[in-house]
Amino acid sequence: MQQYNIHTAKTHFSALVEKAANGEAFIIAKADKPMVKVIPYVSHKTAKKRIGFLKDQLTIPEDFDQMGQNEITKIFEA
């Protein structure tokens, strides 16, 4: 990951913003000490929706909320 000092980041701010917008994260440092990580912004409106991506690929048992209840009860009774 690229690292830029503050002076370079100020001088090339527009280019670095474009770089981040295109998916390239980078670090801004002060006296060679990393200070911040700049990552691309992903809007919730443009983010891919993942709800339902496993539809018809798995099933949830009817007793899902009761699974392992006997084992858990034994652990806490001991």
Kinemage of the C-alpha trace (Angstrom):
@kinemage 1
@onewidth
@group {chain A} dominant
@subgroup {mainchain}
@vectorlist {calphas} color= white
{ca met a 1} P 0.000 0.000 0.000
{ca gln a 2} L 1.384 3.388 -0.987
{ca gln a 3} L 2.300 5.861 1.728
{ca tyr a 4} L 2.511 9.636 1.210
{ca asn a 5} L 3.720 12.296 3.601
{ca ile a 6} L 1.398 15.184 4.408
{ca his a 7} L 3.233 17.660 2.173
{ca thr a 8} L 2.987 15.350 -0.847
{ca ala a 9} L -0.665 14.609 -0.065
{ca lys a 10} L -1.468 18.337 0.050
{ca thr a 11} L 0.443 18.995 -3.163
{ca his a 12} L -1.213 16.119 -5.069
{ca phe a 13} L -4.570 16.112 -3.272
{ca ser a 14} L -6.780 15.928 -6.385
{ca ala a 15} L -4.802 13.072 -7.906
{ca leu a 16} L -4.850 11.138 -4.643
{ca val a 17} L -8.601 11.617 -4.289
{ca glu a 18} L -9.036 10.198 -7.797
{ca lys a 19} L -6.784 7.287 -6.898
{ca ala a 20} L -8.908 6.481 -3.832
{ca ala a 21} L -12.139 6.893 -5.805
{ca asn a 22} L -10.828 4.308 -8.271
{ca gly a 23} L -10.392 1.772 -5.470
{ca glu a 24} L -6.767 2.292 -4.448
{ca ala a 25} L -6.379 2.792 -0.714
{ca phe a 26} L -3.306 4.619 0.590
{ca ile a 27} L -1.804 5.933 3.809
{ca ile a 28} L -0.957 9.518 4.749
{ca ala a 29} L 1.984 9.790 7.136
{ca lys a 30} L 3.606 12.496 9.221
{ca ala a 31} L 7.373 12.164 9.705
{ca asp a 32} L 7.124 8.629 8.255
{ca lys a 33} L 4.606 7.662 10.947
{ca pro a 34} L 1.315 6.432 9.419
{ca met a 35} L -1.522 8.708 10.514
{ca val a 36} L -4.577 7.856 8.384
{ca lys a 37} L -5.674 5.316 5.825
{ca val a 38} L -7.672 6.696 2.890
{ca ile a 39} L -10.120 4.247 1.342
{ca pro a 40} L -12.779 4.665 -1.346
{ca tyr a 41} L -16.239 5.709 -0.192
{ca val a 42} L -18.990 3.230 -1.027
{ca ser a 43} L -22.476 4.673 -0.970
{ca his a 44} L -25.245 2.452 0.341
{ca lys a 45} L -27.221 3.424 -2.735
{ca thr a 46} L -24.574 2.127 -5.125
{ca ala a 47} L -23.494 -0.871 -3.050
{ca lys a 48} L -24.563 -4.253 -4.342
{ca lys a 49} L -27.535 -5.665 -2.509
{ca arg a 50} L -26.770 -9.054 -1.043
{ca ile a 51} L -30.098 -9.864 0.569
{ca gly a 52} L -31.321 -13.176 -0.726
{ca phe a 53} L -28.046 -14.171 -2.392
{ca leu a 54} L -28.321 -17.711 -0.927
{ca lys a 55} L -31.991 -18.155 -1.730
{ca asp a 56} L -32.795 -21.806 -2.509
{ca gln a 57} L -29.247 -22.857 -1.582
{ca leu a 58} L -29.758 -23.656 2.092
{ca thr a 59} L -32.542 -24.395 4.503
{ca ile a 60} L -33.041 -23.471 8.138
{ca pro a 61} L -34.499 -26.204 10.359
{ca glu a 62} L -37.842 -25.545 12.010
{ca asp a 63} L -36.277 -26.072 15.464
{ca phe a 64} L -33.391 -23.650 14.804
{ca asp a 65} L -34.080 -21.639 17.968
{ca gln a 66} L -34.036 -24.842 20.064
{ca met a 67} L -30.889 -26.430 18.589
{ca gly a 68} L -28.369 -27.457 21.242
{ca gln a 69} L -30.712 -26.517 24.069
{ca asn a 70} L -30.118 -29.763 25.989
{ca glu a 71} L -26.326 -29.406 25.788
{ca ile a 72} L -26.471 -25.750 26.870
{ca thr a 73} L -28.750 -26.603 29.785
{ca lys a 74} L -26.327 -29.342 30.927
{ca ile a 75} L -23.391 -26.926 30.783
{ca phe a 76} L -25.114 -24.346 32.965
{ca glu a 77} L -26.489 -26.887 35.428
{ca ala a 78} L -23.026 -28.319 36.101
